[in-house]
């Protein structure tokens, strides 16, 4: 954050730029995907990776999550806070999720060790279309 004055929202939280949001997302490993299932809102934690301008996460075949990822608009949130909640951040992404055919993420990123990538799992790509974030000031 060097070289610029922090913009604050009405609650005194620092408003993060798109670049800051993407940098923070690149450090995350678990987030929450928000989608619609049976006409109702649903939230599910997912392991994810942020690369190539998108978020990537697994979804099991036959689940509501995979159904929502077939060209559905979804929201995603990741965060990190210290134990006393005196510092931390969160980032929200909105976009149209798609099932990524021929996804090689499990092979390319064995460090992720995602058991969710079983034979019947699909790789979901969420392009980062709209992103916003906040940081709690220490």
C-alpha positions as CSV (number, residue, x, y, z in Angstrom):
1,X,0.0,0.0,0.0
2,X,3.0,2.3,-0.4
3,X,2.6,5.5,-2.4
4,X,-1.2,6.0,-2.0
5,X,-3.6,7.1,0.6
6,X,-6.0,4.3,1.8
7,X,-9.6,4.9,0.7
8,X,-12.0,4.1,3.6
9,X,-15.7,3.1,3.5
10,X,-18.3,4.6,5.8
11,X,-17.4,2.0,8.5
12,X,-13.7,2.9,8.4
13,X,-12.6,-0.2,6.5
14,X,-10.0,0.1,3.8
15,X,-11.4,-0.3,0.3
16,X,-9.1,-2.6,-1.7
17,X,-8.2,-2.1,-5.3
18,X,-8.7,-4.9,-7.9
19,X,-5.0,-5.7,-7.9
20,X,-4.9,-5.9,-4.1
21,X,-7.9,-8.2,-4.1
22,X,-6.3,-10.5,-6.7
23,X,-3.0,-10.6,-4.7
24,X,-4.9,-11.6,-1.6
25,X,-7.0,-14.2,-3.4
26,X,-3.7,-15.8,-4.6
27,X,-2.8,-16.5,-1.0
28,X,-6.1,-18.1,-0.1
29,X,-6.9,-21.8,-0.2
30,X,-10.5,-22.1,1.2
31,X,-13.4,-19.8,0.4
32,X,-17.2,-19.9,0.2
33,X,-19.2,-20.2,-2.9
34,X,-22.7,-18.8,-2.9
35,X,-25.2,-20.2,-5.4
36,X,-28.9,-21.0,-5.8
37,X,-30.2,-24.5,-5.1
38,X,-33.9,-25.2,-5.4
39,X,-34.7,-21.5,-5.5
40,X,-33.0,-20.9,-2.2
41,X,-29.5,-19.4,-1.5
42,X,-26.8,-21.9,-0.6
43,X,-23.3,-21.5,0.7
44,X,-20.6,-24.2,0.5
45,X,-16.9,-24.0,1.5
46,X,-14.5,-25.0,-1.3
47,X,-10.8,-25.3,-1.7
48,X,-9.7,-23.1,-4.5
49,X,-6.8,-21.7,-6.5
50,X,-6.6,-18.2,-8.1
51,X,-4.8,-18.2,-11.4
52,X,-5.2,-17.0,-15.0
53,X,-7.8,-14.4,-14.1
54,X,-10.2,-16.9,-12.5
55,X,-10.9,-19.0,-9.4
56,X,-10.8,-22.8,-9.8
57,X,-12.4,-25.3,-7.5
58,X,-13.8,-28.9,-7.6
59,X,-17.4,-29.9,-7.6
60,X,-18.8,-33.4,-7.4
61,X,-20.9,-34.7,-10.2
62,X,-24.7,-34.7,-9.4
63,X,-24.4,-32.0,-6.7
64,X,-26.3,-28.7,-6.5
65,X,-23.0,-26.9,-6.6
66,X,-22.1,-28.5,-10.0
67,X,-25.5,-27.7,-11.3
68,X,-25.1,-24.0,-10.3
69,X,-21.7,-24.0,-12.0
70,X,-23.1,-24.9,-15.4
71,X,-23.2,-21.3,-16.6
72,X,-24.7,-19.9,-13.4
73,X,-24.0,-16.5,-11.8
74,X,-22.4,-17.2,-8.4
75,X,-20.7,-15.2,-5.6
76,X,-17.5,-16.2,-3.9
77,X,-15.9,-15.0,-0.7
78,X,-12.5,-15.6,0.9
79,X,-11.0,-14.0,4.0
80,X,-8.3,-14.1,6.6
81,X,-8.5,-12.6,10.1
82,X,-6.1,-12.6,13.1
83,X,-7.2,-14.2,16.3
84,X,-8.3,-11.0,17.9
85,X,-10.2,-9.8,14.8
86,X,-8.1,-6.6,14.9
87,X,-6.7,-7.2,11.4
88,X,-7.7,-9.0,8.4
89,X,-9.3,-8.9,5.0
90,X,-12.1,-10.3,2.8
91,X,-12.6,-10.4,-0.9
92,X,-15.8,-11.0,-2.8
93,X,-16.0,-12.2,-6.5
94,X,-19.1,-12.2,-8.7
95,X,-19.1,-14.1,-12.0
96,X,-20.6,-16.7,-14.3
97,X,-19.2,-20.2,-13.3
98,X,-18.6,-22.8,-16.0
99,X,-17.4,-26.4,-15.9
100,X,-13.9,-26.4,-17.2
101,X,-13.5,-29.3,-19.7
102,X,-10.1,-31.0,-19.7
103,X,-9.0,-29.3,-16.4
104,X,-5.5,-30.3,-15.5
105,X,-5.5,-28.6,-12.2
106,X,-5.1,-31.7,-10.0
107,X,-2.1,-32.8,-12.1
108,X,-0.5,-29.4,-12.3
109,X,-1.0,-28.5,-8.7
110,X,-0.3,-31.7,-6.6
111,X,0.6,-29.4,-3.7
112,X,-3.2,-28.7,-3.3
113,X,-3.9,-32.4,-2.5
114,X,-7.6,-32.1,-3.1
115,X,-9.3,-35.3,-2.3
116,X,-12.4,-33.7,-3.9
117,X,-10.9,-34.4,-7.3
118,X,-12.2,-38.0,-7.3
119,X,-13.1,-39.6,-10.6
120,X,-16.5,-38.1,-10.6
121,X,-15.4,-34.5,-9.8
122,X,-15.4,-31.7,-12.2
123,X,-13.3,-28.6,-12.2
124,X,-15.2,-25.3,-12.1
125,X,-13.8,-22.0,-13.4
126,X,-15.2,-18.8,-12.1
127,X,-13.9,-15.8,-14.1
128,X,-13.2,-12.8,-11.9
129,X,-15.6,-10.4,-13.5
130,X,-16.5,-8.2,-10.5
131,X,-14.3,-8.1,-7.4
132,X,-14.3,-6.0,-4.3
133,X,-12.6,-6.3,-0.9
134,X,-12.0,-4.7,2.4
135,X,-9.2,-4.7,5.0
136,X,-9.7,-4.2,8.7
137,X,-7.3,-1.5,9.8
138,X,-5.0,-2.4,12.7
